[in-house]
Amino acid sequence: MEYIVNGNNILINRLRDFDIEHILECGQCFRFYKSDNKDYILIAFNKILRVTQEKNKVIFHDTNEQEFNEIWIKYFDLKRNYKEIKNTLSTLDKYLDKAVNEKSGIRILQQEIWETLISFILSQNNNINRIKILIERLSKKYGTYIGEQNSIKYYSFPTVEQLSKASEQDLRDLKVGFRAPYIVDACFRIINEEVNLNELFTMEIQDAKKELIKIKGVGPKVADCVLLFGAKRYEVFPTDVWVKRIMEYYYFDKDTKIKEIHEFATGYYGHLAGFAQQYLFYYARDLKVGKK
């Protein structure tokens, strides 16, 4: 991958298999703000980044070469061969072929695992706009000021130590609702080393799921999202009600237990299950497949 350093910007002229809209809008992350078509500001790893795109030309604004190499190449998974992944998945069936072609610019972000955990705890029974609002409230209240863009102040996502200062009532005052005790419990268990997030990257996958489910309010779907988006465990297949309906519509034509869907995904998609889930979910969501 060749790039050009242009002042405080990094320019890539022929960046394939990358669409900033597909990446940010597919439901895997929540700290982004759309300014215009293919023009986004995002917050990650205590940094503010503006990304603009015109066809295969992508500009990473207000960054430098060291930061780009140390943070953004990893964050956007730029060294992975997505063409190969898409070629493999598209040969499996006509549904994946359409999903891969329609949403060809998706890349699975390599997010910070603590932020991913709290974000998906907040995602329960929530829509994306509401999740984004709650994350901003937590960041503004308990995070650290990191900078300003267009007269808007941005704050880092709070560390576990910072967020642990919030009581359940403090969190309820920020309107997180029934999720407040889940966040308190997550902070407590991680600070007291009852759950070790760093071990999730290498544990046997079933053990990793059991580790996360120790946290109050974390069920199989949230655990799978944390593993996929925070721990790079691409063999998981997060399944909520909507994904369940999508899989029933495309593959089963009947009411199907989530356990059966997981078994199918593991056997059918293999180590690419997480990638398949993202292509199918984003494609089917736009078509409103499975929505009742």
Residue pairs with C-beta under 8 A, 6 or more apart in sequence:
1 12
1 15
1 73
1 78
1 79
2 12
2 13
3 10
3 11
3 12
3 68
4 10
4 11
4 12
4 13
5 11
5 64
5 65
8 61
8 62
8 63
8 64
9 59
9 60
9 61
9 62
9 63
10 59
10 60
10 63
10 64
10 65
10 68
10 72
11 57
11 58
11 59
11 60
12 57
12 58
12 59
12 60
13 56
13 57
14 56
14 57
15 56
15 57
15 58
15 78
16 56
16 82
16 83
17 82
17 83
17 86
17 104
17 105
17 107
18 53
18 56
18 58
18 76
18 78
18 82
18 105
18 107
19 38
19 53
19 104
19 105
19 106
20 38
20 40
20 51
20 52
20 53
20 58
20 105
21 37
21 38
21 40
21 53
21 105
22 103
22 104
22 105
22 106
22 282
23 76
23 105
23 106
23 107
23 109
24 32
24 34
24 40
24 42
25 282
26 103
26 106
26 278
26 281
26 282
27 128
27 278
27 281
27 282
27 285
28 108
28 109
28 111
28 228
28 229
28 278
29 42
29 44
29 109
29 111
29 119
29 229
30 119
30 123
30 128
30 131
30 132
30 135
31 42
31 43
31 44
31 132
31 135
31 136
31 139
31 157
32 40
32 41
32 42
32 43
33 40
33 41
33 42
34 40
35 41
35 50
38 52
38 53
38 54
39 50
39 51
39 52
39 53
40 50
40 51
40 52
41 48
41 49
41 50
41 149
42 48
42 49
42 50
42 51
43 49
43 139
43 146
43 154
43 156
43 157
44 71
44 75
44 109
44 111
44 112
45 71
45 75
45 112
46 144
46 146
46 156
47 63
47 67
47 71
47 146
48 62
48 146
48 147
48 149
48 154
49 60
49 61
49 62
49 63
49 72
50 60
50 61
50 62
50 149
51 58
51 59
51 60
51 61
52 58
52 59
52 61
53 59
60 68
60 72
63 72
72 78
73 79
74 110
75 109
75 110
75 111
76 107
76 109
76 110
77 107
77 108
77 109
77 110
78 107
80 107
82 106
82 107
85 272
85 275
86 100
86 104
86 279
88 272
89 96
89 100
89 269
89 272
89 275
89 276
89 279
90 96
90 97
90 100
90 101
91 97
92 268
92 269
92 276
95 250
95 251
95 280
96 276
96 279
96 280
98 283
99 279
99 280
99 282
99 283
99 284
100 279
102 283
102 286
103 278
103 279
103 282
103 283
106 275
106 278
106 279
106 282
108 228
108 229
108 234
108 274
108 275
108 278
109 229
110 232
111 229
111 230
112 157
112 230
113 197
113 198
113 200
113 226
113 230
113 231
114 157
114 159
114 160
114 190
114 197
114 230
115 157
115 230
116 225
116 226
116 229
116 230
117 186
117 197
117 212
117 215
117 218
117 226
117 230
118 135
118 138
118 157
118 163
118 183
118 186
119 131
119 135
120 222
120 225
120 226
120 229
121 179
121 182
121 183
121 186
121 215
121 217
121 218
121 222
122 131
122 134
122 135
122 176
122 179
122 183
123 131
123 222
123 225
124 179
124 217
124 222
126 134
134 174
134 175
134 176
135 157
136 155
137 174
137 175
137 176
138 157
138 158
138 163
138 174
138 176
139 154
139 155
139 156
139 157
139 158
140 153
140 155
141 158
141 166
141 174
142 158
142 162
142 163
142 165
142 166
143 155
143 156
143 157
143 158
143 162
144 155
144 156
144 158
144 162
145 153
145 154
145 155
146 154
146 155
146 156
147 153
147 154
148 154
160 186
160 187
160 190
160 191
161 191
163 183
163 187
164 187
164 188
164 191
166 183
166 184
166 187
167 184
168 180
168 181
168 184
169 180
171 179
171 180
171 183
171 184
172 180
176 183
179 217
181 216
181 217
182 215
182 216
182 217
182 218
185 215
185 216
185 217
186 195
186 215
186 216
186 218
188 194
189 195
189 214
189 215
190 196
190 197
194 214
195 211
195 212
195 214
195 215
196 211
197 230
197 231
199 208
199 211
200 208
200 211
200 212
200 226
200 227
200 230
200 231
200 233
201 231
201 232
201 233
203 211
205 227
205 233
205 235
205 236
208 223
208 227
208 231
208 233
209 220
209 223
209 224
209 227
212 218
212 222
212 223
212 226
212 227
213 219
213 220
213 223
218 226
220 239
220 258
221 238
221 239
221 240
224 236
224 237
224 238
224 239
225 238
227 233
227 236
228 234
228 236
228 238
228 274
228 277
233 274
234 271
234 272
234 273
234 274
234 275
235 266
235 270
235 271
235 273
235 274
236 273
236 274
237 243
237 261
237 262
237 265
237 266
237 269
237 273
237 274
237 276
237 277
238 274
238 277
239 247
239 258
239 261
239 262
239 265
239 277
242 281
242 285
242 290
242 291
243 261
243 277
243 280
243 281
244 256
244 258
244 261
244 290
245 289
245 290
245 291
245 292
246 280
246 281
246 284
246 289
246 290
247 256
247 261
247 264
247 265
247 280
248 254
248 255
248 256
248 290
249 284
249 289
249 290
250 280
250 284
250 289
251 264
252 260
252 261
265 273
265 276
265 277
266 273
269 275
269 276
269 277
284 290
